[in-house]
Amino acid sequence: MTATRNALPEAAVEPPVADGDERLRRWRLVLGGGEADGTGCVLGGRDAAMDRTLAALYGGGAEGGSGSERAAGLGGSAPRVARWLGDIRTYFPSSVVQVMQRDAIERLGLSALLLEPEMLEAVEADVHLVGTLLSLHHAMPETTKATARVVVDKVVRDLERRIATRTRSALTGALDRSTRVNRPRHRDIDWDRTIRANLRNYLPEYRTVVPERLVGHGRAARGVTKDVVLCIDQSGSMASSVVYASVFGAVLASMRSIATKLVVFDTSVVDLTDQLDDPVEVLFGTQLGGGTDINRALAYCQTLITRPADTIVVLISDLYEGGIRDEMLARVAAMKAAGTQFVALLALSDEGAPSYDRQHAAALAALGAPAFACTPDLFPDVMAAAIEKRPLPVPDPELDGAPLTTER
C-alpha cells in the first residue's frame, strides 16, 4: 500500500461523524477492507465509491464495505481507465491525483494507453507525465501526437510562468554585481566589500570605519556578458530534469546579457540551441533512454567555448558514464584551468534524492566542481552564484534531500 491511501482529503469526507468513527473510517480506507483489517467498518455512498477507485490501483480481492466483491486492476481498456481517471479527480486533490497517476503507470503498465488521445485528455498533466510522454513520443500514432503536444505545452507554459520572473531577477542582479567599480554611485556601493577593504582605517574612539576607498558594482553592459552552456543527459532516469532544464534554457535564452546554448546527449550529442525559443520543440527534439557518453558531450561543449573566463558550463547528469572516465575528468579539469565555471547537477527536479555515481561525483568535487542535486527553486541562486564567481549554494544532504545512494 502506498502513502497515497493515507492522504485522504477532507473534501472527500462524508457528513460529520464522531471522532472514533472517523478514525475507523480512515483506517478502513487505508487498509482496504476484508477480515484482516480489524476495523469492522462498513462504507457507503461516496466513501464506497472512493474505496473502489483506490482498490482498482492498490487493492486485492477482499470484500468491500458496500458488500460487493472488490476486484483490483484497471484492465487494458482505455475507456475504463479514462473513467477511473475522472473518478480520482472527483475524490482527490490534484497533488494526490498526480501521485496516483504515476503509480498506475508504473504498477499496472499503463504506458501504452497514454498513446490513446482519450486517455491524454483525461489525465492531470504534470512534469512526470511529460517525461513519460517524451519517452513514448516516437511510438505515438499521428492521431495522438497533437494531443500529446497540447499536454506538454500546457505543463511547459505553466512552469515557464512560475520560474521566469524569479530567474530573470536573480540573474540580472548577479550580472550587475559581477561588474565591479571603484567609484560607485551611492545606491551601487557594496558595503560588505567596502568595509572589508577599509578595516585598517578603523577608529576605536569612534567605533567606526573610515571608508577611504569605495567598492561597488556597476550596471551590466547591454551586450552579452556571460555565455552559458547547458549540457543535459537525456537517459531515461533524467526525464524530469530534461523538462526543467529545457524551460530554464528558454528563460536564459530570453535574457539579452546571456548567450545560452543547449546540448542534449546519450551516446550521441545533439545541439538544440536553435530551438531554445520554444522549449516544447526542445523537448520533442530529445529522445529519452539509451546509454550515456558524458565525455563525448563535454568534448562538444568545449568547442562552444570562446570566452572561457566568461563561460558557465552546467552539466545535468547522474554521472553514470559509459564513455571514457579519465578523459571526461580531464576535460573538466581543462575547462576549469582555463577559467570556465563548471557546475555539475545530479538532478534538476523536485523528486528528492536521485541515484548517481558517487565515485564520479567525488572526482569532480576533487577538481573543484561539486556535484549535487538541485531543485528548480534553487537553480536561479546556483546560476547567480556562478555568474558572480562565489561559492555555490550546495544543499545540505541531511536537510535538503541531496543524493544519499549510489544504487541505480
LOBA-33574 format. One line per field, with one value per residue: x, y, z of N, C-alpha, C in turn; chain. Coordinates in steps of 0.05 Angstrom, whole numbers, plus 5000, padded with zeros to 4 digits. Example, Ala and Ser with C-alpha at 12.3 -4.5 7.8 and 13.67 -1.06 7.14 Angstrom:
LOBA-33574
n.x = (5264|5257);
n.y = (4886|4955);
n.z = (5156|5142);
ca.x = (5246|5273);
ca.y = (4910|4979);
ca.z = (5156|5143);
c.x = (5264|5258);
c.y = (4934|5001);
c.z = (5156|5157);
kette = (A|A);
***
This chain:
LOBA-33574
n.x = (5017|5012|5034|4994|4943|4940|4934|4882|4835|4803|4760|4734|4706|4651|4586|4590|4619|4627|4690|4716|4690|4705|4760|4761|4737|4775|4819|4797|4793|4847|4868|4838|4797|4763|4771|4818|4830|4809|4776|4720|4688|4638|4631|4596|4559|4591|4641|4646|4650|4697|4732|4730|4758|4809|4818|4821|4872|4907|4886|4867|4833|4791|4732|4689|4667|4615|4592|4600|4641|4708|4749|4813|4852|4858|4851|4858|4831|4821|4775|4756|4799|4800|4752|4764|4805|4775|4744|4782|4798|4752|4748|4796|4848|4889|4945|4947|4922|4960|5001|4975|4965|5018|5032|4996|5014|5065|5057|5017|5029|5010|5030|5025|4973|4973|4981|4933|4888|4842|4856|4898|4870|4843|4878|4913|4957|5027|5097|5121|5087|5096|5149|5141|5110|5147|5184|5155|5141|5161|5137|5085|5022|5001|4951|4952|4995|4986|4951|4984|5024|4995|4985|5038|5054|5020|5038|5092|5086|5061|5102|5141|5118|5118|5172|5201|5202|5229|5278|5299|5303|5340|5386|5396|5409|5455|5488|5495|5521|5568|5600|5649|5664|5704|5688|5633|5562|5520|5477|5497|5538|5577|5571|5591|5639|5665|5673|5706|5751|5769|5783|5831|5827|5799|5771|5780|5762|5716|5689|5682|5690|5730|5715|5759|5765|5717|5678|5641|5586|5576|5530|5510|5534|5498|5506|5524|5546|5557|5567|5529|5528|5486|5487|5456|5438|5403|5385|5340|5329|5332|5287|5251|5288|5305|5259|5254|5304|5301|5261|5284|5328|5303|5285|5334|5355|5323|5344|5381|5434|5458|5486|5460|5469|5445|5454|5440|5448|5462|5489|5503|5508|5469|5457|5413|5406|5385|5331|5315|5280|5231|5212|5180|5189|5243|5239|5211|5251|5286|5307|5290|5323|5367|5441|5498|5545|5585|5635|5640|5600|5619|5665|5644|5620|5664|5681|5646|5661|5685|5700|5730|5735|5688|5648|5599|5591|5541|5530|5482|5469|5467|5516|5531|5575|5585|5625|5693|5722|5769|5783|5738|5741|5789|5775|5740|5775|5810|5775|5763|5815|5823|5791|5737|5672|5647|5591|5561|5503|5467|5414|5359|5306|5245|5242|5269|5322|5366|5390|5459|5527|5573|5629|5646|5623|5652|5703|5696|5686|5736|5763|5745|5693|5637|5586|5517|5448|5395|5340|5286|5272|5320|5355|5360|5390|5437|5457|5463|5504|5545|5553|5572|5618|5624|5621|5581|5512|5508|5465|5450|5461|5433|5390|5365|5351|5391|5432|5435|5446|5480|5461|5435);
n.y = (4976|5044|5111|5142|5126|5141|5195|5220|5266|5322|5342|5298|5275|5243|5263|5297|5257|5219|5225|5176|5141|5166|5158|5102|5098|5123|5088|5043|5057|5063|5011|4978|4941|4877|4816|4819|4872|4891|4933|4931|4966|4991|5017|5067|5100|5158|5146|5091|5092|5120|5085|5043|5065|5069|5015|4995|5009|4998|4955|4888|4826|4831|4834|4887|4947|4959|4912|4886|4846|4861|4879|4885|4926|4958|4938|4930|4967|5028|5064|5047|5061|5116|5130|5117|5154|5201|5192|5192|5245|5268|5253|5265|5313|5353|5344|5293|5264|5266|5235|5185|5175|5168|5123|5086|5083|5061|5015|4985|4983|5020|5051|5044|5057|5111|5127|5134|5183|5196|5182|5217|5265|5260|5257|5285|5334|5337|5348|5297|5265|5289|5274|5219|5218|5240|5199|5163|5186|5175|5129|5141|5143|5184|5207|5215|5248|5303|5314|5300|5339|5384|5374|5372|5424|5455|5443|5460|5515|5532|5520|5556|5606|5604|5603|5642|5698|5702|5678|5712|5759|5745|5732|5778|5815|5789|5794|5849|5858|5831|5864|5902|5966|6023|6073|6080|6098|6121|6085|6040|6020|5969|5949|5910|5892|5942|5955|5913|5925|5970|5962|5972|6024|6032|6068|6067|6101|6124|6081|6063|6055|6088|6100|6102|6082|6066|6010|5981|5957|5959|5975|5923|5915|5928|5891|5822|5790|5742|5673|5615|5545|5494|5427|5369|5307|5258|5208|5155|5159|5213|5243|5283|5323|5337|5363|5408|5432|5447|5486|5524|5535|5562|5608|5631|5641|5682|5726|5784|5793|5745|5692|5634|5565|5500|5433|5365|5297|5227|5170|5196|5264|5322|5386|5433|5487|5524|5518|5540|5581|5559|5518|5472|5450|5438|5397|5357|5347|5316|5250|5207|5157|5101|5098|5130|5179|5219|5241|5249|5287|5330|5341|5362|5408|5437|5457|5498|5539|5602|5644|5632|5652|5678|5642|5594|5527|5480|5418|5370|5313|5244|5222|5170|5143|5121|5127|5147|5151|5176|5213|5245|5270|5296|5334|5366|5386|5415|5455|5483|5500|5537|5578|5573|5568|5512|5472|5418|5384|5334|5324|5361|5375|5364|5316|5294|5254|5232|5174|5164|5166|5157|5156|5184|5233|5248|5252|5296|5335|5337|5363|5413|5421|5415|5364|5361|5351|5391|5433|5461|5510|5526|5532|5585|5613|5583|5592|5648|5652|5627|5662|5707|5685|5663|5620|5562|5552|5498|5445|5420|5353|5327|5358|5376|5336|5318|5275|5208|5156|5106|5066|5042);
n.z = (5000|4983|5004|4986|5000|5051|5049|5052|5028|5060|5032|5013|5053|5086|5114|5180|5232|5293|5330|5340|5303|5256|5256|5249|5200|5166|5175|5153|5099|5088|5098|5064|5071|5083|5123|5153|5165|5212|5228|5224|5199|5156|5092|5054|5002|4979|5003|4993|4938|4931|4955|4918|4875|4896|4906|4855|4839|4882|4911|4934|4927|4966|5008|4997|5032|5018|5008|4961|4917|4916|4862|4841|4796|4732|4683|4610|4582|4550|4554|4605|4639|4629|4653|4706|4716|4715|4760|4803|4801|4819|4872|4898|4914|4868|4875|4898|4859|4818|4840|4843|4789|4770|4799|4777|4724|4732|4765|4740|4687|4647|4607|4551|4542|4544|4494|4472|4449|4479|4531|4543|4544|4591|4634|4691|4680|4691|4709|4711|4681|4631|4623|4616|4569|4533|4531|4503|4455|4403|4390|4384|4351|4295|4306|4360|4372|4367|4409|4452|4447|4461|4515|4535|4522|4555|4607|4604|4593|4640|4677|4658|4668|4723|4739|4710|4724|4775|4762|4722|4751|4793|4763|4733|4773|4792|4747|4745|4794|4785|4757|4777|4806|4825|4837|4855|4848|4902|4911|4889|4920|4948|5008|5043|5019|5016|5071|5087|5055|5080|5133|5159|5170|5216|5271|5336|5378|5358|5343|5290|5218|5171|5107|5060|5010|4963|4945|4894|4854|4784|4730|4689|4623|4562|4523|4509|4566|4593|4577|4573|4576|4572|4587|4577|4603|4571|4586|4607|4663|4674|4662|4686|4698|4647|4628|4663|4654|4600|4601|4635|4603|4560|4587|4602|4552|4535|4558|4548|4562|4568|4532|4510|4504|4486|4497|4486|4505|4496|4479|4435|4411|4410|4387|4408|4407|4370|4377|4424|4434|4437|4484|4482|4431|4439|4477|4448|4414|4441|4461|4504|4543|4528|4524|4557|4545|4572|4565|4510|4502|4533|4505|4458|4480|4495|4446|4439|4472|4473|4503|4556|4610|4618|4615|4633|4645|4651|4672|4671|4699|4720|4724|4710|4674|4608|4573|4565|4625|4649|4609|4610|4661|4654|4616|4644|4682|4648|4628|4675|4689|4649|4665|4662|4691|4722|4732|4763|4763|4794|4789|4765|4792|4830|4857|4900|4931|4882|4845|4834|4808|4855|4858|4812|4824|4870|4847|4813|4852|4876|4836|4843|4828|4853|4857|4858|4877|4852|4864|4826|4849|4873|4831|4804|4843|4845|4793|4796|4834|4806|4764|4792|4810|4861|4920|4908|4927|4956|4972|5039|5051|5092|5102|5056|5021|4986|4944|4968|4957|4918|4887|4825);
ca.x = (5000|5029|5026|4971|4918|4940|4930|4854|4829|4780|4738|4721|4694|4622|4575|4605|4615|4643|4718|4723|4681|4721|4786|4757|4732|4801|4835|4784|4801|4876|4873|4826|4774|4769|4771|4843|4835|4803|4760|4692|4674|4625|4630|4573|4557|4616|4664|4648|4659|4725|4746|4733|4779|4834|4822|4829|4900|4923|4872|4867|4806|4777|4705|4686|4649|4588|4581|4606|4668|4727|4768|4833|4861|4844|4848|4872|4812|4825|4752|4754|4820|4791|4731|4778|4819|4755|4736|4802|4797|4728|4751|4822|4860|4907|4971|4943|4916|4985|5015|4961|4971|5045|5031|4981|5031|5087|5048|4998|5038|4991|5043|5015|4947|4977|4981|4905|4881|4822|4870|4912|4852|4832|4898|4922|4984|5049|5124|5126|5072|5110|5172|5132|5102|5171|5196|5137|5130|5169|5119|5057|5009|4997|4927|4958|5017|4975|4941|5008|5037|4978|4990|5065|5054|5007|5056|5115|5079|5057|5128|5155|5106|5125|5201|5214|5207|5250|5303|5310|5311|5364|5409|5401|5423|5482|5504|5502|5541|5593|5615|5659|5675|5716|5676|5604|5542|5513|5459|5512|5560|5576|5580|5608|5667|5677|5682|5730|5773|5778|5786|5855|5820|5780|5777|5768|5748|5690|5678|5672|5710|5730|5717|5776|5760|5691|5677|5613|5580|5564|5508|5520|5532|5474|5512|5527|5568|5563|5559|5520|5524|5471|5493|5435|5437|5375|5379|5312|5326|5334|5264|5242|5310|5305|5237|5260|5327|5291|5246|5304|5343|5287|5285|5361|5359|5308|5359|5399|5462|5468|5485|5455|5470|5434|5464|5430|5465|5462|5514|5508|5505|5452|5456|5385|5406|5367|5303|5312|5258|5207|5220|5165|5204|5267|5231|5205|5276|5301|5300|5297|5331|5393|5465|5508|5573|5589|5660|5635|5584|5637|5683|5629|5616|5690|5683|5628|5672|5703|5709|5729|5731|5660|5630|5590|5581|5524|5526|5460|5472|5471|5544|5537|5590|5590|5648|5720|5721|5792|5782|5716|5751|5810|5762|5730|5799|5819|5757|5767|5841|5821|5775|5708|5657|5635|5571|5550|5478|5459|5386|5345|5278|5235|5236|5284|5348|5368|5412|5481|5553|5587|5658|5650|5616|5675|5725|5690|5690|5765|5772|5733|5667|5619|5563|5495|5421|5385|5312|5280|5272|5347|5371|5368|5411|5461|5467|5472|5530|5565|5558|5588|5642|5625|5614|5553|5495|5505|5447|5459|5449|5415|5366|5353|5345|5411|5436|5442|5450|5493|5450|5419);
ca.y = (5000|5068|5132|5156|5118|5156|5223|5223|5294|5330|5346|5273|5264|5242|5281|5294|5233|5220|5222|5147|5131|5178|5144|5076|5102|5128|5064|5024|5066|5057|4982|4966|4923|4849|4807|4824|4900|4894|4957|4926|4990|4988|5042|5070|5125|5169|5132|5066|5097|5127|5060|5027|5077|5061|4986|4989|5013|4987|4935|4859|4815|4829|4843|4916|4955|4961|4885|4875|4835|4881|4868|4905|4927|4975|4925|4942|4983|5057|5076|5041|5077|5144|5134|5117|5180|5220|5187|5201|5274|5276|5247|5272|5338|5350|5333|5264|5252|5262|5211|5160|5170|5157|5095|5070|5078|5044|4989|4970|4982|5034|5070|5041|5070|5140|5132|5139|5211|5199|5180|5242|5286|5255|5257|5310|5337|5347|5344|5268|5256|5299|5256|5193|5223|5244|5173|5148|5201|5164|5107|5151|5146|5212|5217|5221|5267|5330|5316|5299|5365|5403|5368|5382|5453|5466|5440|5477|5543|5536|5522|5580|5628|5602|5607|5662|5724|5700|5672|5736|5778|5736|5733|5806|5826|5778|5805|5876|5857|5819|5886|5918|5993|6035|6099|6075|6115|6113|6062|6017|6013|5943|5957|5888|5894|5967|5953|5895|5939|5994|5954|5985|6052|6032|6087|6056|6121|6129|6054|6064|6052|6110|6087|6117|6071|6054|5987|5978|5942|5976|5963|5906|5926|5920|5869|5796|5790|5715|5651|5592|5521|5473|5401|5354|5278|5250|5180|5153|5167|5242|5255|5308|5342|5347|5381|5433|5445|5459|5510|5544|5544|5582|5633|5643|5650|5707|5748|5796|5793|5717|5676|5607|5542|5477|5408|5341|5274|5200|5162|5216|5291|5338|5415|5443|5516|5539|5514|5549|5600|5543|5494|5448|5439|5426|5371|5337|5341|5297|5222|5195|5129|5096|5099|5156|5185|5246|5251|5259|5311|5352|5347|5381|5433|5452|5471|5521|5559|5621|5663|5615|5667|5689|5620|5575|5501|5466|5390|5359|5284|5227|5216|5143|5147|5098|5134|5144|5166|5193|5236|5263|5286|5314|5356|5384|5400|5434|5478|5499|5513|5560|5598|5567|5559|5486|5465|5391|5379|5306|5325|5387|5367|5365|5289|5284|5244|5215|5155|5176|5152|5171|5158|5206|5258|5254|5260|5323|5352|5340|5383|5439|5423|5398|5353|5359|5352|5418|5436|5484|5535|5533|5536|5613|5620|5570|5607|5675|5648|5620|5687|5724|5670|5659|5592|5554|5544|5469|5437|5402|5327|5318|5375|5383|5313|5314|5247|5192|5128|5102|5045|5052);
ca.z = (5000|4982|5022|4975|5014|5077|5044|5045|5030|5075|5014|5006|5077|5088|5135|5205|5248|5318|5325|5338|5278|5235|5255|5238|5171|5153|5175|5134|5072|5085|5098|5041|5077|5088|5151|5166|5172|5240|5235|5225|5188|5131|5078|5037|4987|4968|5013|4979|4910|4933|4961|4893|4858|4909|4903|4827|4836|4904|4927|4928|4922|4991|5007|5001|5053|5008|5006|4935|4914|4905|4842|4835|4768|4713|4657|4587|4567|4552|4566|4634|4652|4628|4674|4732|4718|4722|4788|4823|4802|4834|4901|4909|4904|4845|4883|4903|4832|4803|4851|4835|4760|4767|4809|4757|4701|4740|4776|4723|4660|4630|4588|4524|4540|4540|4465|4464|4454|4501|4556|4548|4551|4618|4655|4704|4669|4708|4698|4709|4657|4607|4619|4605|4542|4517|4526|4485|4432|4378|4385|4383|4325|4289|4319|4388|4375|4370|4437|4469|4445|4476|4543|4542|4520|4579|4630|4600|4596|4669|4690|4650|4682|4751|4745|4694|4737|4795|4749|4709|4772|4806|4745|4726|4796|4793|4725|4754|4816|4776|4745|4799|4801|4849|4843|4850|4859|4929|4911|4878|4938|4960|5035|5055|5008|5024|5099|5088|5043|5096|5161|5171|5177|5239|5292|5361|5394|5346|5336|5262|5197|5152|5080|5041|4983|4960|4926|4886|4829|4764|4715|4668|4596|4547|4506|4522|4586|4601|4560|4588|4561|4587|4575|4591|4599|4564|4593|4617|4691|4677|4648|4698|4695|4619|4625|4676|4641|4575|4608|4644|4579|4545|4602|4600|4524|4531|4571|4528|4572|4569|4508|4520|4485|4498|4485|4499|4497|4507|4467|4414|4420|4393|4395|4404|4413|4352|4384|4451|4437|4442|4499|4474|4409|4451|4490|4428|4400|4457|4458|4530|4542|4515|4541|4566|4539|4582|4554|4483|4505|4542|4482|4440|4494|4494|4421|4440|4490|4460|4524|4580|4636|4619|4607|4653|4635|4670|4665|4686|4694|4744|4723|4702|4649|4591|4556|4577|4650|4653|4591|4619|4683|4643|4602|4665|4693|4628|4628|4700|4687|4631|4678|4659|4714|4716|4752|4758|4777|4792|4781|4766|4795|4857|4864|4923|4926|4858|4843|4819|4811|4877|4852|4793|4838|4887|4829|4805|4875|4879|4816|4850|4816|4869|4843|4878|4866|4853|4858|4808|4864|4879|4807|4799|4862|4836|4770|4805|4847|4786|4750|4809|4818|4890|4926|4901|4950|4955|4994|5060|5046|5113|5104|5031|5003|4966|4939|4991|4949|4893|4871|4803);
c.x = (5018|5018|5001|4946|4917|4933|4901|4845|4804|4755|4722|4707|4664|4612|4589|4598|4632|4672|4727|4714|4697|4749|4783|4752|4758|4818|4824|4793|4831|4881|4860|4805|4783|4771|4796|4847|4827|4786|4731|4675|4663|4622|4605|4575|4583|4641|4668|4659|4689|4742|4750|4755|4806|4839|4830|4859|4916|4912|4877|4838|4790|4748|4703|4665|4620|4576|4587|4635|4686|4746|4788|4840|4844|4840|4863|4854|4816|4800|4750|4775|4812|4770|4744|4793|4799|4746|4756|4803|4773|4733|4776|4832|4881|4933|4969|4937|4941|5001|5002|4964|4998|5046|5017|4999|5054|5078|5033|5006|5019|5004|5032|4988|4949|4979|4953|4898|4861|4835|4884|4894|4841|4852|4903|4951|5003|5075|5129|5112|5086|5134|5164|5124|5126|5185|5180|5132|5138|5151|5090|5047|5004|4972|4931|4978|5007|4965|4964|5022|5021|4984|5018|5067|5042|5025|5080|5109|5074|5083|5143|5144|5115|5154|5214|5221|5229|5277|5315|5319|5337|5389|5416|5417|5452|5500|5513|5524|5568|5611|5624|5670|5685|5705|5645|5586|5533|5497|5473|5535|5555|5588|5597|5636|5680|5688|5706|5755|5784|5780|5810|5850|5800|5790|5764|5752|5720|5675|5666|5696|5707|5735|5733|5771|5734|5692|5647|5610|5567|5540|5519|5515|5507|5480|5515|5551|5575|5552|5552|5516|5510|5475|5476|5436|5408|5370|5353|5309|5325|5310|5256|5263|5310|5283|5244|5283|5319|5277|5266|5321|5329|5287|5313|5365|5344|5322|5381|5428|5474|5464|5483|5456|5460|5442|5451|5446|5456|5488|5522|5502|5489|5451|5428|5383|5387|5338|5296|5289|5231|5215|5205|5179|5230|5260|5225|5229|5294|5291|5308|5303|5358|5416|5473|5538|5579|5615|5656|5619|5601|5657|5670|5626|5641|5692|5665|5639|5692|5714|5709|5723|5703|5640|5624|5579|5566|5519|5504|5459|5475|5500|5550|5549|5594|5614|5674|5722|5744|5792|5760|5727|5773|5797|5751|5754|5809|5801|5761|5794|5841|5804|5745|5696|5643|5617|5560|5525|5469|5430|5377|5316|5271|5229|5251|5311|5350|5390|5434|5507|5570|5616|5663|5643|5640|5699|5721|5695|5719|5777|5760|5706|5647|5594|5541|5469|5410|5355|5308|5281|5301|5363|5378|5390|5438|5474|5477|5500|5551|5572|5577|5614|5646|5617|5585|5538|5488|5486|5460|5446|5429|5389|5351|5348|5365|5417|5446|5450|5465|5482|5433|5395);
c.y = (5025|5089|5147|5150|5131|5185|5229|5252|5299|5333|5321|5260|5265|5261|5276|5269|5236|5215|5193|5135|5141|5164|5116|5078|5106|5103|5044|5031|5060|5027|4967|4945|4895|4842|4816|4853|4906|4918|4951|4949|4984|5015|5043|5096|5133|5155|5105|5070|5105|5103|5043|5038|5070|5031|4979|4991|4997|4961|4906|4850|4812|4839|4873|4922|4956|4933|4873|4865|4856|4867|4889|4904|4944|4962|4939|4960|5013|5071|5072|5058|5106|5149|5135|5143|5202|5217|5197|5232|5285|5274|5257|5298|5332|5337|5303|5250|5247|5238|5185|5154|5158|5128|5077|5063|5058|5016|4972|4970|4996|5053|5068|5056|5101|5147|5136|5168|5215|5198|5206|5265|5284|5258|5285|5314|5348|5340|5314|5256|5265|5281|5230|5197|5226|5217|5156|5161|5190|5140|5115|5151|5176|5223|5226|5244|5296|5334|5316|5326|5386|5399|5378|5412|5466|5465|5459|5506|5550|5539|5548|5604|5628|5610|5631|5687|5722|5694|5697|5756|5771|5739|5761|5820|5815|5789|5833|5875|5846|5840|5904|5945|6004|6063|6096|6097|6104|6087|6036|6008|5985|5946|5935|5890|5920|5967|5936|5909|5962|5987|5967|6014|6053|6051|6078|6076|6128|6103|6054|6060|6076|6098|6105|6108|6057|6031|5983|5961|5961|5963|5947|5919|5914|5896|5843|5797|5762|5695|5627|5568|5501|5446|5380|5324|5271|5220|5179|5163|5197|5256|5281|5330|5354|5368|5408|5447|5459|5485|5532|5554|5565|5609|5647|5655|5676|5731|5758|5793|5765|5703|5647|5587|5518|5452|5385|5318|5249|5188|5179|5243|5307|5367|5425|5473|5532|5535|5525|5568|5585|5518|5469|5434|5425|5398|5350|5331|5322|5269|5208|5166|5126|5099|5127|5158|5214|5258|5263|5285|5335|5360|5367|5408|5450|5468|5496|5544|5576|5642|5648|5629|5677|5667|5602|5550|5487|5438|5379|5329|5269|5215|5186|5143|5121|5103|5130|5162|5185|5217|5255|5281|5305|5338|5377|5400|5421|5459|5495|5514|5538|5582|5595|5558|5533|5477|5437|5387|5350|5303|5353|5381|5369|5337|5278|5272|5225|5194|5168|5161|5168|5175|5182|5233|5267|5264|5289|5343|5357|5360|5411|5443|5405|5389|5350|5361|5381|5419|5460|5510|5545|5541|5566|5622|5608|5585|5635|5673|5643|5646|5705|5711|5669|5630|5586|5546|5514|5460|5419|5375|5318|5333|5378|5360|5310|5284|5231|5163|5127|5080|5056|5034);
c.z = (5000|5001|5012|4991|5042|5073|5036|5049|5046|5057|5008|5030|5076|5109|5162|5221|5273|5312|5322|5312|5254|5233|5243|5208|5156|5152|5155|5105|5067|5081|5075|5046|5080|5117|5166|5175|5201|5247|5238|5214|5160|5117|5060|5022|4975|4977|4998|4951|4911|4938|4936|4876|4870|4904|4874|4823|4857|4917|4918|4923|4947|4988|5013|5022|5043|5003|4979|4934|4902|4885|4835|4805|4751|4686|4635|4571|4571|4563|4596|4649|4652|4649|4702|4737|4726|4751|4808|4824|4817|4864|4914|4898|4882|4852|4887|4876|4817|4813|4842|4806|4756|4777|4789|4733|4708|4749|4757|4694|4640|4610|4560|4521|4537|4511|4454|4469|4476|4528|4563|4555|4579|4640|4666|4696|4690|4695|4693|4685|4631|4602|4607|4576|4523|4511|4506|4458|4405|4370|4381|4355|4320|4302|4348|4392|4380|4399|4456|4470|4461|4506|4551|4542|4545|4603|4628|4604|4626|4684|4684|4665|4712|4757|4731|4709|4758|4782|4736|4730|4786|4788|4736|4749|4797|4771|4732|4774|4807|4762|4768|4791|4827|4855|4838|4859|4885|4929|4901|4896|4949|4988|5048|5045|5015|5052|5101|5076|5060|5126|5174|5179|5200|5260|5317|5377|5384|5339|5308|5242|5178|5124|5061|5013|4982|4939|4919|4861|4809|4751|4692|4640|4582|4529|4522|4541|4596|4580|4578|4570|4579|4573|4590|4583|4594|4568|4607|4646|4695|4665|4660|4695|4667|4616|4638|4662|4615|4580|4618|4621|4563|4560|4600|4572|4519|4544|4553|4536|4573|4542|4516|4498|4500|4483|4500|4488|4509|4498|4444|4426|4400|4404|4388|4409|4395|4358|4412|4455|4442|4457|4492|4450|4419|4462|4469|4410|4416|4452|4484|4528|4529|4535|4547|4559|4546|4569|4526|4484|4514|4521|4463|4454|4494|4468|4420|4457|4475|4480|4551|4606|4639|4612|4631|4639|4657|4660|4683|4680|4720|4744|4718|4675|4634|4572|4571|4601|4653|4634|4599|4641|4673|4629|4623|4677|4674|4627|4652|4699|4669|4642|4675|4685|4706|4739|4745|4776|4772|4784|4782|4768|4824|4868|4888|4914|4902|4862|4826|4824|4831|4870|4833|4807|4856|4870|4820|4828|4880|4859|4822|4836|4831|4854|4864|4863|4871|4847|4839|4823|4870|4855|4802|4818|4854|4812|4777|4818|4827|4770|4766|4818|4848|4896|4920|4926|4949|4978|5014|5055|5067|5114|5078|5012|4981|4964|4963|4982|4923|4876|4849|4799);
kette = (A|A|A|A|A|A|A|A|A|A|A|A|A|A|A|A|A|A|A|A|A|A|A|A|A|A|A|A|A|A|A|A|A|A|A|A|A|A|A|A|A|A|A|A|A|A|A|A|A|A|A|A|A|A|A|A|A|A|A|A|A|A|A|A|A|A|A|A|A|A|A|A|A|A|A|A|A|A|A|A|A|A|A|A|A|A|A|A|A|A|A|A|A|A|A|A|A|A|A|A|A|A|A|A|A|A|A|A|A|A|A|A|A|A|A|A|A|A|A|A|A|A|A|A|A|A|A|A|A|A|A|A|A|A|A|A|A|A|A|A|A|A|A|A|A|A|A|A|A|A|A|A|A|A|A|A|A|A|A|A|A|A|A|A|A|A|A|A|A|A|A|A|A|A|A|A|A|A|A|A|A|A|A|A|A|A|A|A|A|A|A|A|A|A|A|A|A|A|A|A|A|A|A|A|A|A|A|A|A|A|A|A|A|A|A|A|A|A|A|A|A|A|A|A|A|A|A|A|A|A|A|A|A|A|A|A|A|A|A|A|A|A|A|A|A|A|A|A|A|A|A|A|A|A|A|A|A|A|A|A|A|A|A|A|A|A|A|A|A|A|A|A|A|A|A|A|A|A|A|A|A|A|A|A|A|A|A|A|A|A|A|A|A|A|A|A|A|A|A|A|A|A|A|A|A|A|A|A|A|A|A|A|A|A|A|A|A|A|A|A|A|A|A|A|A|A|A|A|A|A|A|A|A|A|A|A|A|A|A|A|A|A|A|A|A|A|A|A|A|A|A|A|A|A|A|A|A|A|A|A|A|A|A|A|A|A|A|A|A|A|A|A|A|A|A|A|A|A|A|A|A|A|A|A|A|A|A|A|A|A|A|A|A|A|A|A|A|A|A|A|A|A|A|A|A|A|A|A);
***
